[in-house]
């Protein structure tokens, strides 16, 4: 019944346009031909397709009904079929009502984002006076909004951070990144299963009034001239939400569009979106996309389903500067990284391994001044006061393991091992890493240390890139792997086993060189 299909389709479109709600049409039909031109479905379904072959087509049935009703003649039917076939042969439009020239006013102009290099950072620093004003706008709770005492303490602490009286943490830096972008005219959109509060209660971008359950979103009230801020706690389907946000980001080049996983491990529920669209959309269809994915990642004894965002899978997909993979380790780094994603015209997806325990780690803080100067550092050199000439071993690492290594080194009073953080895995910062390593003229040993198992994490995907830089510094240097042994699962299921594994590879990273090296 083609007329019923047209009717229900028009009804669905009208309903969606008037009420702004989704509509599902349940259309019961059958496939007359095989999967493709070469497929013969009767090989596996002979009975069904014997009936289908003898059954008149939808066109024939509809034409017969119109002829029986006197709407058209059999001659007209034959003429229309012939005209249709001729139009196909001549590559002419088949439906006269289709618009031949699209409405260009609806187009999204991507021309400002074409042909840019990844290593042009853009201006991401924000003046201190502006940061302090933004902090007050975001963290002063309005009268009438009674927030929970835990949230009140957090907001008060952030006011101190904005005044420079307290070192800033991850939540403050992230909020300031969003607020400054909004103030500069960049829309910000954030979705995920628990993004309003943050899975680990670090964000609190949505305040809940304890008296009447109403909500207040500070970032939506930064100023009267700000860009729009949207934040949505989503349904529990990573694939559905990530696919939607990818599509949204492909039509919104001028803002910051973010999807955050509740745990990075759960991104594997959307692997098809990552493989088919995010990592390869530009290569396949020349479609740029600036989507940002925040994936909580880190080995803290929580087991194989709550430890790994599968960094190795993203690195395996890296080629032709198609995506960016970053592992920021300080609040100032996440501030500059998020701003960089919106401010500079380089538009490729940004994959971020975000922290969990570091959100409240006493060492994972930054001074407010770091937001007002510099930019995102793809490589961070040793931060303790070591003499480069005395350093005999370099440790290359990323993420949370840096803090574990540095704490153990300080405890053991070691002064000849320097720790270098690679904060951007891809595009690989070869020149930046080379500049840092060149500061150590007497190095004899270089280790790559990771907390993931050997067959996971960055080792297999990045060792050749790192080794090239290391041997450019000294041709006889050997890049050695230090970390967990290969494992079929992402992490140990017992906290005690997790700690034994961690103690073992930290001892190896900081201990004497093994025999043979």
C-alpha positions in Angstrom: 0.0 0.0 0.0 2.3 2.9 -1.2 -0.3 5.5 -0.3 -0.3 4.3 3.3 3.5 4.5 3.4 3.4 8.1 2.1 0.7 9.0 4.6 2.5 7.6 7.6 5.8 9.2 6.5 4.2 12.6 6.2 2.5 12.1 9.6 5.8 11.2 11.2 7.6 14.2 9.6 4.8 16.6 10.7 4.9 15.2 14.2 8.7 15.6 14.5 8.6 19.1 13.2 5.8 20.2 15.5 6.8 18.4 18.7 10.6 18.0 18.3 10.3 14.3 19.1 11.7 11.2 17.4 9.4 8.9 15.5 9.9 5.2 14.6 8.0 3.8 11.5 7.5 0.1 11.6 7.4 -0.8 7.9 6.6 -4.4 7.2 8.1 -5.5 3.8 10.2 -8.1 2.1 13.4 -8.2 0.0 12.6 -9.2 -3.5 16.2 -9.6 -4.7 19.3 -11.0 -3.1 21.8 -9.1 -1.1 23.5 -7.8 -4.3 23.4 -8.4 -8.0 25.4 -11.6 -7.7 23.5 -13.1 -4.8 20.9 -15.8 -5.5 18.7 -16.1 -2.3 16.9 -19.2 -3.5 20.0 -21.3 -2.8 19.3 -21.1 0.9 15.6 -20.1 1.0 14.0 -21.9 -2.0 10.5 -22.1 -0.7 10.2 -18.4 0.3 11.7 -17.2 -3.0 9.6 -19.5 -5.1 6.6 -17.6 -3.6 8.3 -14.2 -4.0 9.0 -14.8 -7.7 5.4 -15.7 -8.4 4.1 -12.7 -6.4 3.5 -9.5 -8.3 5.7 -6.6 -7.5 4.5 -3.6 -5.4 4.5 -1.5 -8.6 2.4 -4.0 -10.5 -0.1 -4.4 -7.7 -0.5 -0.6 -7.3 -0.8 -0.1 -11.0 -3.5 -2.8 -11.2 -5.4 -1.1 -8.5 -5.3 2.3 -10.1 -6.4 0.8 -13.5 -9.3 -1.0 -11.8 -10.3 2.2 -10.1 -10.1 4.1 -13.4 -7.4 6.4 -12.3 -5.2 5.6 -15.3 -5.3 3.3 -18.3 -3.1 0.3 -19.0 -1.5 2.3 -21.9 -0.6 5.1 -19.5 1.0 2.6 -17.2 3.1 1.2 -19.9 4.1 4.6 -21.2 5.2 5.7 -17.7 7.3 2.6 -17.2 9.0 3.3 -20.6 9.6 7.0 -19.7 11.1 5.9 -16.4 13.5 3.5 -18.0 14.5 6.1 -20.6 15.2 8.6 -17.8 17.4 6.0 -16.1 19.4 5.5 -19.3 19.9 9.2 -19.8 20.8 9.9 -16.2 17.9 12.3 -15.8 16.1 13.2 -12.6 13.5 10.6 -11.7 11.4 12.8 -9.4 10.4 16.2 -10.6 9.7 17.5 -7.1 13.3 17.1 -5.9 15.3 20.3 -5.5 17.9 20.4 -8.3 20.0 23.1 -6.6 20.4 22.7 -2.8 19.9 25.6 -0.4 23.5 26.7 0.2 22.4 28.7 3.2 22.1 25.4 5.1 25.7 24.3 4.2 28.4 24.2 6.9 31.5 26.0 5.8 34.5 23.9 6.5 36.9 25.8 4.3 38.6 27.6 7.2 39.6 24.2 8.6 41.2 22.7 5.6 44.9 22.1 5.1 46.2 22.8 8.6 49.2 21.2 10.3 48.8 19.5 13.7 51.8 21.2 15.2 50.4 24.7 15.1 49.1 25.0 18.6 47.1 28.3 18.6 46.8 30.8 21.4 45.5 28.9 24.5 46.7 31.0 27.4 44.1 33.2 29.2 45.0 36.4 31.2 44.9 36.0 35.0 42.4 38.8 35.4 40.0 37.0 33.0 40.5 33.7 34.7 39.7 35.2 38.1 36.5 36.8 36.7 35.5 33.5 35.1 36.1 31.6 38.3 33.8 33.9 40.2 31.1 33.6 37.6 31.3 29.8 37.6 31.7 29.1 41.3 29.7 31.7 43.2 26.4 29.9 44.0 23.4 32.1 43.5 21.0 33.0 46.3 18.2 30.4 46.5 20.3 27.5 45.3 21.0 25.3 48.3 23.8 22.9 47.2 25.0 19.8 49.0 27.7 20.5 51.6 30.2 18.5 49.6 29.5 20.6 46.5 29.6 23.8 48.6 33.1 22.8 49.8 34.2 22.1 46.2 32.9 25.5 45.0 34.6 27.3 47.8 37.9 25.6 47.1 37.6 26.6 43.4 37.0 30.2 44.4 40.3 30.0 46.2 42.0 28.4 43.2 40.6 31.2 41.0 42.1 33.8 43.3 45.5 32.1 43.2 45.3 31.1 46.9 45.3 27.4 46.2 46.9 25.2 43.5 44.4 24.2 40.8 43.1 20.7 40.3 41.7 18.9 37.2 38.0 19.9 37.8 38.9 23.6 38.0 41.1 23.6 35.0 38.5 21.8 32.9 35.8 24.3 34.0 38.0 27.2 33.1 38.7 25.8 29.7 35.0 25.6 29.0 34.2 29.0 30.5 37.0 30.8 28.6 35.9 29.2 25.3 32.3 30.1 25.9 33.3 33.7 26.7 35.3 33.8 23.4 32.3 32.6 21.4 33.0 28.9 21.0 29.9 26.7 21.8 30.6 23.8 24.1 28.6 20.6 24.2 29.2 17.7 26.6 27.4 14.4 26.7 27.9 11.0 28.4 26.4 8.8 31.0 27.3 10.8 34.1 28.8 14.1 32.7 26.9 16.5 34.9 28.5 15.4 38.1 31.4 13.4 36.5 31.8 9.7 37.2 34.3 10.5 39.9 32.5 13.6 41.2 35.2 16.0 40.0 33.1 18.1 37.6 29.8 19.2 39.2 28.8 21.2 36.1 25.2 20.8 37.1 24.2 21.9 40.6 21.2 20.3 42.3 19.2 22.4 44.7 18.7 20.4 47.8 15.4 22.1 48.6 13.4 21.6 45.5 15.5 19.4 43.2 15.9 22.1 40.6 19.2 22.5 38.8 21.6 25.3 38.1 24.2 25.1 35.4 26.9 27.7 36.1 28.6 27.4 32.7 25.3 28.5 31.1 25.5 31.8 33.0 29.1 32.9 32.5 28.0 36.1 30.8 25.2 37.6 28.7 27.3 37.4 25.5 28.6 33.9 25.9 28.2 31.1 23.4 25.7 28.3 24.2 26.7 25.6 26.7 24.9 22.2 26.6 25.5 19.3 28.9 23.4 16.1 28.9 23.5 12.9 30.9 22.8 10.3 28.2 21.3 6.9 28.0 23.4 3.8 28.6 24.3 3.1 25.0 27.8 4.1 24.1 27.3 3.3 20.4 24.1 5.3 20.1 25.4 8.4 21.8 28.9 8.4 20.3 27.4 8.0 16.8 25.1 10.9 17.4 27.9 13.1 18.7 30.1 12.2 15.8 27.3 13.4 13.4 26.7 16.5 15.5 30.5 17.4 15.4 30.6 17.0 11.7 28.1 19.8 11.4 29.5 22.1 14.2 33.1 22.9 13.3 33.2 26.1 15.3 32.7 24.7 18.8 33.9 22.0 21.2 31.9 18.8 21.1 32.8 16.2 23.8 31.6 12.7 24.5 32.8 11.2 27.9 32.7 7.6 28.7 31.7 6.6 32.3 34.9 4.5 32.3 37.2 4.3 29.3 36.7 0.6 29.2 33.1 1.1 28.1 34.1 2.7 24.8 34.4 -0.7 23.3 30.6 -0.8 23.2 31.0 1.8 20.5 33.9 0.3 18.6 32.1 0.2 15.3 31.7 4.0 15.5 35.3 4.5 16.3 36.5 2.2 13.4 34.0 3.2 10.7 33.6 6.9 11.3 35.9 8.6 13.9 39.2 7.2 12.8 38.6 6.8 9.0 35.8 9.3 8.1 38.3 11.9 6.7 40.2 9.3 4.7 37.1 7.7 3.2 34.8 10.7 2.7 36.9 13.8 3.2 34.7 14.6 6.2 36.5 16.6 8.9 35.3 16.2 12.5 36.5 17.8 15.7 34.9 15.5 18.2 36.6 15.0 21.5 36.4 11.7 23.5 37.3 11.7 27.2 38.1 8.2 28.3 38.9 7.6 32.0 42.0 5.3 32.0 44.4 4.1 34.7 45.4 1.0 36.6 44.3 1.4 40.2 43.3 -2.2 41.2 39.7 -1.9 40.0 39.8 -5.0 37.8 39.7 -5.7 34.0 36.5 -3.8 33.3 37.4 -0.5 35.0 41.1 0.1 34.2 41.7 0.4 30.5 40.4 2.6 27.7 42.3 0.3 25.3 44.9 2.9 24.3 46.4 0.3 22.0 43.3 0.1 19.8 43.3 3.8 19.2 47.1 3.9 18.4 46.6 1.0 16.0 44.2 3.2 14.0 46.6 6.1 13.8 47.8 7.1 10.3 47.9 10.2 8.1 47.3 12.5 11.1 43.7 11.2 11.3 43.2 11.5 15.0 45.0 12.9 18.1 45.7 10.8 21.1 46.7 12.6 24.2 47.4 11.6 27.8 47.6 14.8 29.9 49.0 14.5 33.4 48.4 17.9 34.9 45.5 20.3 35.2 47.2 23.0 33.1 47.7 20.4 30.4 44.0 19.6 30.1 43.2 23.3 30.1 45.5 24.0 27.2 44.6 20.8 25.4 40.8 21.4 25.5 41.2 25.0 24.4 43.6 24.0 21.6 41.0 21.6 20.2 38.6 24.6 19.7 40.9 27.5 19.1 43.2 26.2 16.4 41.7 25.4 13.0 43.0 21.8 12.9 39.9 19.6 13.0 40.5 15.9 13.7 39.0 13.8 16.5 40.8 14.1 19.9 41.1 11.0 22.0 42.0 11.7 25.6 43.0 9.1 28.2 41.8 11.0 31.3 42.7 10.3 34.9 40.7 8.9 37.8 42.8 8.9 41.0 44.8 11.9 39.7 41.7 14.0 39.9 42.4 14.4 43.6 46.1 13.4 43.8 48.0 16.0 45.9 50.8 16.1 43.4 48.6 16.4 40.3 48.1 20.1 40.6 49.2 23.2 38.7 49.7 26.9 39.7 47.0 29.2 38.3 49.7 31.0 36.4 50.2 28.0 34.1 46.8 28.7 32.6 47.9 32.3 31.7 51.1 31.3 29.9 52.4 28.8 27.5 50.3 26.1 25.9 49.9 22.3 25.6 53.2 20.5 25.9 53.4 17.3 23.8 56.4 16.3 25.9 57.2 17.2 29.5 60.8 17.1 30.7 62.0 16.1 34.1 60.5 18.4 36.8 62.8 17.6 39.7 66.1 19.4 40.1 68.4 16.8 38.5 71.8 17.6 36.9 71.3 16.5 33.2 75.0 15.6 33.0 74.7 13.1 35.8 71.6 11.3 34.4 72.5 7.7 33.2 69.0 6.5 32.5 65.9 8.0 30.9 62.4 6.8 31.6 59.8 7.6 29.0 56.2 7.2 30.2 52.7 8.6 30.0 49.8 9.2 32.4 49.4 8.1 36.0 52.4 5.9 36.2 54.6 9.0 36.1 53.5 9.9 39.7 54.1 6.3 40.9 57.6 6.4 39.4 58.5 9.8 40.7 57.3 9.0 44.2 59.4 5.8 44.3 62.4 7.6 42.9 62.2 10.3 45.6 61.8 7.7 48.3 64.9 5.8 47.1 66.9 9.1 46.7 67.9 8.4 43.1 69.4 11.3 41.2 70.7 9.7 37.9 67.3 8.7 36.4 65.2 11.3 34.7 61.5 10.8 33.9 60.1 12.2 30.7 56.4 12.3 29.9 55.0 11.9 26.4 51.7 13.7 26.7 50.7 13.3 23.0 51.1 9.9 21.5 49.8 10.8 18.1 50.6 12.7 15.9 53.9 11.6 17.4 55.9 14.7 18.7 59.3 13.5 17.3 61.0 16.9 17.3 59.8 17.8 20.8 61.0 14.5 22.2 64.3 14.8 20.4 64.9 18.3 22.0 64.2 17.0 25.5 66.4 13.9 25.2 69.2 15.9 23.7 69.6 17.6 27.2 71.1 14.4 28.6 74.5 13.8 27.0 75.7 10.9 29.2 72.6 8.7 29.2 73.3 5.0 28.8 69.9 3.4 29.1 66.4 4.3 28.0 63.2 2.6 29.3 59.7 2.8 28.2 57.6 2.2 31.3 53.8 1.6 31.1 51.3 0.2 33.6 49.3 -1.7 30.9 50.3 -5.2 29.9 53.0 -5.5 27.3 50.6 -6.5 24.5 48.4 -3.5 25.4 49.1 0.2 26.0 51.5 2.2 23.8 54.4 -0.2 23.5 53.7 -2.2 20.3 52.3 0.8 18.4 54.9 3.4 19.4 58.2 1.6 20.1 59.5 2.1 16.6 58.8 5.8 16.7 60.4 6.2 20.1 63.4 4.1 19.2 64.1 6.2 16.1 64.3 9.3 18.3 66.4 7.6 21.0 68.9 6.3 18.5 69.1 9.6 16.7 70.5 10.9 20.1 72.9 8.0 20.5 73.0 5.2 17.9 74.0 2.6 20.5 71.1 3.3 22.9 68.6 0.5 23.4 65.0 1.2 24.2 63.9 -1.3 26.8 60.3 -2.2 27.7 59.4 -2.2 31.4 55.9 -2.9 32.5 53.4 -5.7 33.1 53.7 -9.0 31.3 51.4 -9.7 28.4 47.9 -10.6 29.5 44.7 -11.8 27.8 42.6 -9.4 30.1 43.2 -5.8 30.6 44.0 -5.9 34.3 44.3 -8.1 37.4 41.1 -8.8 39.2 42.5 -8.5 42.7 43.9 -5.3 44.3 46.8 -7.2 46.0 47.9 -8.8 42.7 47.7 -5.4 41.0 50.0 -3.9 43.6 52.5 -6.8 43.3 52.6 -6.3 39.6 53.1 -2.6 40.0 55.8 -2.9 42.6 57.7 -5.3 40.4 57.9 -3.1 37.3 58.7 0.0 39.3 61.5 -1.9 40.9 62.8 -2.9 37.5 62.4 0.6 36.1 64.5 2.2 38.9 66.8 -0.8 39.7 70.1 -1.8 38.1 70.2 -2.6 34.4 69.4 -6.3 33.9 72.2 -8.6 32.7 72.8 -8.3 29.0 71.9 -4.6 28.5 
